Amino acid sequence: MKQNSMKHTGSEDVSEKKTSRFFQIITQKYFKFGMIAFLYLLWTLWVGSWWLLLGVPVLYDMYVTRKINWSFWKKRNGPNNRAVEWLDSLIFAVIAVTLINIFVFQNYKIPTGSMEKSLQIGDHLYVSKLKYGPKLPNTPLSFPFAQNIMPLTTSTKSYLEWIKWDYKRLKGFTHVKNDDNVVFNFPEGDTVLLQYPAQSYYALLRNEAERLQEIDRLADREVRPFDYYTATARRHILNEYAYTVRPVDKCDNYIKRCIGIPGDTLKIINTQVFINGKPQQKHENMQFRYIVQTDGSAINSKTLERLNIYKSDVRLVGNGVFSIPLIEENVEIVRNIGTVISVEKQLKPAGEYDSEIFPHDSRFTWNVDNLGPLWIPKKGVTIKIDTANISLYRRIITAYEHNTLEIVNGEIFINGVKSDSYTFRMDYYWMMGDNRHDSLDSRFWGFVPEDHIVGAPRIVWLALNKEKTFPFSIRLDRMFRWAGN
């Protein structure tokens, strides 16, 4: 028995020595450097920039030779005071979160009702950068966690433009598909009037040009080409208001549903979207505005709350006549309310031109409910262009793909060369909100370039009701819901 016991004890000693030796190995500086360097090299291959290899000698010094104190704000040997320790933790946290926001995910708060009732005002989302691949920032020198304006200011830029990087997207898991919910940089957010940051500068420009043209028409003066009024309006607006020009990655973030992908042909007939001739699938939370006629009574606030309709979204348009956004299942519920006489969907007829609708050209008599057919540009595809269709693709050619374009005597010149065709250099997408009659989307400003795609919403991690005060505003029924579609 004693001999067996001694053998058992001896084997335990050998096992403990092996375990101890293993932990000594993994804590050695070379092992640490090897693991960190391996992960760093994988990241370098993903990013695809060989300049990052210059970081390997830095890592070697940090973990092996230790010649330079890279954390210069604290002592390498000996204790540091509490303030220095807090500073060290803060610097590490800022760097870590910044890298996570660029390459992995970021938080996003729904600011408007354009995606009601799929995604609602007050929803806070986890937005994945990995699904479509993270894009490297155009302006890498920026204040952490600020999109474009410094905290506690109204106009101070949160970024520096000393260094600018061209568009580059890293490899992701997949590509944007039809019906995906997508976060992207607002295409018309490249120019912003500081007095009206929430409004599209280009929409204000078009409205002013139309006003000037109408003045000439009413005064029986010569009505000139619309480009003349646009140029006049631009000079007036930029002289009158302070403005800023933003790079792509610093434009405001929007979230919509991707209705059309590159190469698709889109058409909208009486609110029904068709892609390549097939009707778009219906989403249960998609909503439209309806005209609700009552006997003169208002809609009960408790009924609105039960149907998850904000009181601020109900518009009085006449005596006992209301415009209310409704999802399909709520239409019959409202129709069966005792005080309600009729419920009819708001609808603009086909052929009724709306100047606010893309491409803002009276030759295309489109409106919010009837639009197209419209082909969505695809990278590498060449199309014929002429004065009849150039308004569809003009902003792509000039603003997104950085060419000059002039029309002289009915002929198109791109970069000074007479052109009757154009080859697209990027893919483009068509985005629309699920709240179809209350969404500022591609119907108003056109295509979304691929370099504007930010990521894919995944989870609603916090939901707040805008019409209630905290903590009663917390919507537990919406928290930790899937936000991808």
BELURBEL-V511700 format. One record per residue. N is the residue number from 1. RES is the residue in one small letter. SS is DSSP state (~ for helix, > for strand, _ for the rest). NEAR is the number of other ideal C-beta (glycine too) atoms within 12 Angstrom. D_CENTER is the distance of its C-alpha to the mean C-alpha in Angstrom with 2 decimals. Layout:
# BELURBEL-V511700
n=(N/N)
res=(RES/RES)
ss=(SS/SS)
near=(NEAR/NEAR)
d_center=(D_CENTER/D_CENTER)
This chain:
# BELURBEL-V511700
n=(1/2/3/4/5/6/7/8/9/10/11/12/13/14/15/16/17/18/19/20/21/22/23/24/25/26/27/28/29/30/31/32/33/34/35/36/37/38/39/40/41/42/43/44/45/46/47/48/49/50/51/52/53/54/55/56/57/58/59/60/61/62/63/64/65/66/67/68/69/70/71/72/73/74/75/76/77/78/79/80/81/82/83/84/85/86/87/88/89/90/91/92/93/94/95/96/97/98/99/100/101/102/103/104/105/106/107/108/109/110/111/112/113/114/115/116/117/118/119/120/121/122/123/124/125/126/127/128/129/130/131/132/133/134/135/136/137/138/139/140/141/142/143/144/145/146/147/148/149/150/151/152/153/154/155/156/157/158/159/160/161/162/163/164/165/166/167/168/169/170/171/172/173/174/175/176/177/178/179/180/181/182/183/184/185/186/187/188/189/190/191/192/193/194/195/196/197/198/199/200/201/202/203/204/205/206/207/208/209/210/211/212/213/214/215/216/217/218/219/220/221/222/223/224/225/226/227/228/229/230/231/232/233/234/235/236/237/238/239/240/241/242/243/244/245/246/247/248/249/250/251/252/253/254/255/256/257/258/259/260/261/262/263/264/265/266/267/268/269/270/271/272/273/274/275/276/277/278/279/280/281/282/283/284/285/286/287/288/289/290/291/292/293/294/295/296/297/298/299/300/301/302/303/304/305/306/307/308/309/310/311/312/313/314/315/316/317/318/319/320/321/322/323/324/325/326/327/328/329/330/331/332/333/334/335/336/337/338/339/340/341/342/343/344/345/346/347/348/349/350/351/352/353/354/355/356/357/358/359/360/361/362/363/364/365/366/367/368/369/370/371/372/373/374/375/376/377/378/379/380/381/382/383/384/385/386/387/388/389/390/391/392/393/394/395/396/397/398/399/400/401/402/403/404/405/406/407/408/409/410/411/412/413/414/415/416/417/418/419/420/421/422/423/424/425/426/427/428/429/430/431/432/433/434/435/436/437/438/439/440/441/442/443/444/445/446/447/448/449/450/451/452/453/454/455/456/457/458/459/460/461/462/463/464/465/466/467/468/469/470/471/472/473/474/475/476/477/478/479/480/481/482/483/484/485)
res=(m/k/q/n/s/m/k/h/t/g/s/e/d/v/s/e/k/k/t/s/r/f/f/q/i/i/t/q/k/y/f/k/f/g/m/i/a/f/l/y/l/l/w/t/l/w/v/g/s/w/w/l/l/l/g/v/p/v/l/y/d/m/y/v/t/r/k/i/n/w/s/f/w/k/k/r/n/g/p/n/n/r/a/v/e/w/l/d/s/l/i/f/a/v/i/a/v/t/l/i/n/i/f/v/f/q/n/y/k/i/p/t/g/s/m/e/k/s/l/q/i/g/d/h/l/y/v/s/k/l/k/y/g/p/k/l/p/n/t/p/l/s/f/p/f/a/q/n/i/m/p/l/t/t/s/t/k/s/y/l/e/w/i/k/w/d/y/k/r/l/k/g/f/t/h/v/k/n/d/d/n/v/v/f/n/f/p/e/g/d/t/v/l/l/q/y/p/a/q/s/y/y/a/l/l/r/n/e/a/e/r/l/q/e/i/d/r/l/a/d/r/e/v/r/p/f/d/y/y/t/a/t/a/r/r/h/i/l/n/e/y/a/y/t/v/r/p/v/d/k/c/d/n/y/i/k/r/c/i/g/i/p/g/d/t/l/k/i/i/n/t/q/v/f/i/n/g/k/p/q/q/k/h/e/n/m/q/f/r/y/i/v/q/t/d/g/s/a/i/n/s/k/t/l/e/r/l/n/i/y/k/s/d/v/r/l/v/g/n/g/v/f/s/i/p/l/i/e/e/n/v/e/i/v/r/n/i/g/t/v/i/s/v/e/k/q/l/k/p/a/g/e/y/d/s/e/i/f/p/h/d/s/r/f/t/w/n/v/d/n/l/g/p/l/w/i/p/k/k/g/v/t/i/k/i/d/t/a/n/i/s/l/y/r/r/i/i/t/a/y/e/h/n/t/l/e/i/v/n/g/e/i/f/i/n/g/v/k/s/d/s/y/t/f/r/m/d/y/y/w/m/m/g/d/n/r/h/d/s/l/d/s/r/f/w/g/f/v/p/e/d/h/i/v/g/a/p/r/i/v/w/l/a/l/n/k/e/k/t/f/p/f/s/i/r/l/d/r/m/f/r/w/a/g/n)
ss=(_/~/~/~/~/~/~/~/~/~/~/~/~/~/~/~/~/~/~/~/~/~/~/~/~/~/~/_/~/~/~/~/~/~/~/~/~/~/~/~/~/~/~/~/~/~/~/_/_/~/~/~/~/~/~/~/~/~/~/~/~/~/~/~/~/_/_/_/_/_/_/_/_/_/_/_/_/_/_/_/_/~/~/~/~/~/~/~/~/~/~/~/~/~/~/~/~/~/~/~/~/~/~/_/>/>/>/>/>/_/_/_/_/_/_/_/_/_/_/_/_/_/>/>/>/>/>/>/_/_/_/_/_/_/>/_/_/_/_/_/_/>/_/_/_/_/_/_/>/_/_/_/_/_/_/_/>/_/>/_/_/_/_/_/_/_/_/_/>/_/_/_/_/_/_/_/_/_/_/_/>/>/>/>/>/_/_/_/_/_/>/>/>/~/~/~/_/_/_/_/~/~/~/~/~/~/~/~/~/~/~/~/~/~/~/~/~/~/_/_/_/_/_/_/_/~/~/~/~/~/~/~/~/~/~/~/~/~/~/~/_/_/>/>/>/_/_/~/~/~/_/_/>/>/>/>/>/>/>/>/_/_/_/_/>/>/>/>/>/_/_/>/>/>/>/_/_/>/>/_/_/_/_/_/_/_/>/>/>/>/>/>/>/>/_/_/_/_/_/_/~/~/~/~/~/~/_/_/_/_/~/~/~/_/>/>/>/>/_/_/>/>/>/>/>/>/>/~/~/~/~/~/~/~/~/_/_/_/_/>/>/>/>/>/>/_/_/_/_/_/_/_/_/_/_/_/_/_/_/_/_/_/_/_/_/_/_/_/_/_/>/>/>/>/>/_/_/_/_/_/_/>/>/>/_/_/_/_/_/~/~/~/~/~/~/~/~/~/~/~/_/_/_/_/>/>/>/>/_/_/>/>/>/>/_/_/>/>/_/_/>/>/>/_/_/_/_/>/>/>/>/>/_/_/>/_/_/_/_/_/_/~/~/~/~/_/_/>/>/~/~/~/>/>/>/>/>/>/>/>/>/>/>/>/_/_/_/_/_/_/_/_/_/>/_/~/~/~/_/_/>/>/_/_/_)
near=(7/8/9/10/11/12/13/14/14/14/14/14/14/14/14/14/14/14/14/14/14/14/13/14/16/15/15/16/21/18/18/20/25/20/19/22/27/16/17/25/20/14/24/21/16/22/26/17/17/12/11/21/19/13/22/24/19/21/30/24/18/23/24/21/16/18/13/15/14/20/19/12/19/23/14/17/8/8/10/17/13/11/12/19/17/15/18/22/18/17/20/17/16/18/16/16/19/22/22/22/29/32/26/25/26/32/27/35/27/36/24/29/32/35/41/37/34/37/43/42/31/28/39/30/39/31/38/33/33/26/30/34/30/32/33/27/36/29/27/24/20/30/22/25/19/19/35/35/23/18/13/10/13/16/19/16/25/26/28/18/21/11/15/19/24/18/25/22/34/26/19/23/17/17/22/38/23/29/29/32/44/47/43/42/34/42/40/37/34/31/29/33/28/24/17/21/25/17/25/30/35/34/29/30/33/32/24/28/30/25/21/29/27/17/18/20/16/11/11/8/13/11/17/17/16/27/24/17/28/26/18/24/29/25/17/19/30/22/12/17/24/18/24/28/20/32/32/39/39/33/35/31/32/41/47/42/43/43/44/44/34/30/22/32/24/40/29/34/23/23/31/25/41/25/29/21/14/15/17/28/16/18/27/14/29/36/39/35/33/36/30/39/25/28/16/15/19/22/36/20/15/12/27/26/17/14/29/29/37/27/24/18/31/30/22/19/17/13/12/19/26/37/25/41/42/40/29/24/18/31/26/15/23/36/24/13/28/13/21/31/20/19/29/21/26/28/22/27/17/21/16/18/21/26/26/25/32/40/33/33/26/17/17/26/20/36/29/35/29/28/41/33/22/33/27/39/39/24/23/14/21/16/23/18/29/20/23/17/25/32/29/33/38/31/30/44/35/21/29/32/28/20/25/17/30/22/24/14/9/14/17/31/21/27/16/12/15/18/27/19/19/30/21/28/22/30/32/40/42/45/45/44/39/38/36/45/33/34/32/35/42/43/39/35/37/41/45/44/40/37/37/44/43/44/41/38/41/31/25/33/24/27/28/26/26/24/22/17/10/12/11/12/19/19/27/15/13/29/21/18/26/18/35/27/24)
d_center=(74.52/74.41/73.77/70.85/69.44/69.70/67.96/65.15/64.80/64.84/62.02/59.89/60.57/59.47/56.27/55.50/56.19/53.81/51.07/51.77/51.74/48.37/46.78/48.43/46.91/43.32/43.61/45.03/43.07/43.07/41.60/38.78/38.15/38.25/35.65/33.23/33.89/33.32/29.87/29.10/30.30/28.14/25.07/26.46/26.84/23.24/21.95/24.65/25.93/29.68/29.59/28.48/31.97/33.25/31.98/34.55/37.53/35.75/35.31/38.95/40.14/38.12/39.58/42.90/44.58/43.08/44.38/41.56/40.20/36.46/35.95/38.09/37.42/39.53/42.92/43.10/46.41/47.44/45.70/43.03/42.87/40.33/38.26/37.87/36.94/34.21/32.94/32.97/31.01/28.44/28.00/27.67/25.08/22.90/23.15/22.56/19.47/17.99/18.72/17.36/13.98/13.95/15.51/15.36/12.93/11.50/11.62/9.21/11.01/10.59/11.81/12.75/14.53/12.65/12.59/16.12/18.08/15.98/13.73/15.28/15.16/16.09/14.72/13.81/12.04/12.70/9.77/11.65/11.32/14.59/13.99/12.65/14.01/12.77/12.56/14.98/14.13/15.33/16.92/18.39/20.52/18.62/19.42/18.35/15.69/14.87/11.64/13.73/16.73/19.61/20.48/23.20/22.68/21.22/20.88/21.75/19.33/18.33/18.55/21.39/21.45/24.72/23.15/20.50/19.49/18.79/15.89/16.71/15.11/17.30/18.59/16.84/18.38/17.24/15.30/12.79/15.25/15.99/14.98/12.45/9.74/6.47/3.10/2.17/4.36/6.42/9.33/11.97/11.07/13.46/16.35/16.58/19.83/20.47/22.52/19.79/16.45/14.86/16.16/15.32/17.99/18.46/19.16/21.63/23.13/23.76/25.28/27.55/28.64/29.51/31.45/33.45/34.21/35.38/37.65/39.40/39.75/41.33/43.58/44.84/43.79/42.63/39.09/37.50/34.64/31.20/30.20/32.98/31.59/28.05/29.59/31.67/28.81/26.76/29.78/30.34/26.83/26.46/30.01/29.57/26.34/24.91/21.68/19.52/17.85/14.81/14.00/10.80/9.78/10.73/8.87/7.28/3.90/3.72/4.92/7.73/10.50/11.24/14.61/15.81/15.75/17.67/21.24/20.88/22.65/21.23/23.39/23.18/26.61/27.14/23.66/24.15/21.73/23.59/22.28/25.12/27.54/26.65/25.27/21.87/22.48/22.60/20.54/22.72/20.27/19.39/20.98/22.50/24.58/28.32/31.30/33.45/37.06/39.13/42.76/41.69/40.42/37.03/34.90/35.81/33.23/34.07/33.31/29.88/29.17/30.52/28.23/25.21/24.89/24.22/27.17/25.01/23.58/27.18/28.40/32.13/32.88/36.66/39.56/38.51/35.60/32.06/28.61/26.90/23.73/25.06/24.18/26.94/28.99/29.24/30.65/34.05/34.10/33.71/36.18/38.74/38.69/42.20/41.35/38.96/40.62/37.87/34.19/32.75/29.26/28.14/28.12/28.18/30.71/30.20/31.23/30.35/28.49/25.64/24.94/21.47/20.42/19.36/21.27/23.17/26.42/29.37/30.38/27.52/28.52/25.28/23.86/21.26/23.51/25.02/23.35/24.11/25.22/22.48/22.12/18.75/19.38/19.95/20.60/24.34/25.32/27.58/27.98/30.56/29.55/31.69/31.65/31.09/27.66/26.46/24.40/22.09/21.32/22.26/18.89/18.08/21.49/21.40/18.03/16.14/19.32/21.34/24.53/26.86/27.80/30.83/32.74/36.48/39.03/36.79/35.98/32.64/32.60/29.77/30.43/33.88/34.75/35.58/33.19/33.22/30.58/27.27/25.78/22.00/20.85/17.36/15.98/13.94/12.27/12.68/10.25/12.03/12.10/15.02/16.50/17.62/19.66/17.38/13.96/12.76/11.34/12.60/16.07/15.88/14.17/14.54/13.03/9.79/11.32/11.23/10.88/7.34/6.36/5.61/7.28/8.85/9.74/13.48/15.50/15.81/17.99/18.69/18.90/20.43/21.99/21.30/24.86/26.72/27.64/27.28/28.52/28.98/25.28/24.53/23.81/25.35/25.09/21.28/21.10/20.62/19.53/17.70/14.13/13.68/15.02)
